[in-house]
Amino acid sequence: MRKIYTEDIMPRNVRNFWLEIDVGNKTPVATGPVRADGGFCLRVLQRHRGKVTKAGHIVGSVDESGKLVLTWENDRGDEIVLNETER
């Protein structure tokens, strides 16, 4: 899959998370939550034997201590923490 950007680019006003998505030849999308407590949820659907199934979702959130947490939850409800950083 081709990259949208060649550098690490985020707006001058740094966001908790910055998302870049490129789907085929469509216009790429780059966005992120604005608020200090802002996060996101990205739902992933996938074809399986001709039917659309839920693959899972990726969640970026701010926990109680203020850490930024990136998690993956599959369709069975298993949750994996992918990354944690200080805000």
N, C-alpha and C positions, 0 to 999 in steps of 0.2 A: 504494500500500500504506500502511496506517495505521501510525503510529508507536506503539511500546509506551510510551515515556516522553516527556515534554515537556522534560525537563532531562537534562543529562549526569549520570547516576547510576552510581556504582560503590560497592561496600561500603566501609565505613570502613577495612578492611584492604585497601589498594590492591593490585590484581592486575596481572600483566604484561599481560593481555588481558581484556576484558570483552565478552561476546557477548550480544546481545539478538536473539531471533528471534520473529516473529509469523507463524504460518501460518494464513491464513484466519481463522475465528472461534474457533479453539482457544485454550486458555490460553497466553499468551506465556511464553517461557522466557528467563531471564537467568542467566548463569553465567560462571565463569572459573576458570582453573587457580589452585591455592592456593600451590604451591611457588615458590620464587624462580627455579627453572630451568624452571618449567611453561610449556607451550605447548598448542596444540590443532591438530586437523585436522578440517576440515569438508568432507565429500564432497558434491558436487552432481550429481544425476542429472536428466536432462531427456528428455522425450518427443520422438522424431524419427520422423515417418512411422509413428506407431502403436507404435513400439518404444521401450523404455527404453534410453537411452545415457548414458555417462559424459560430463558436461560438463567436469568437472575438480574440483579441490579447492583450498581456501584453507588455508594453513598459517601459524600464528603460532608462532615459535620464538625461542629465545635463541641467538645465534651464539657463536663461540669468544671474542670480545672482550667479550661481555656485552650487546651491542646486541639490542634486540627487533626482529625482522624479520617482516613480513607479506608473504607471497608467494601468487601464484595460479599454479597449474600446470594447463594444459588437458589434454585427452585425448590430445594428440599428444606430451606431455612438455615443451612449451615453458613455461619458468618466467619469471614477471615479478615483480620486487620492487615491491610496492605502497607500502610505507612502511618506514622504519627510524627507530628512536628510541633514545635512551640510557635505560637502566633507571632 
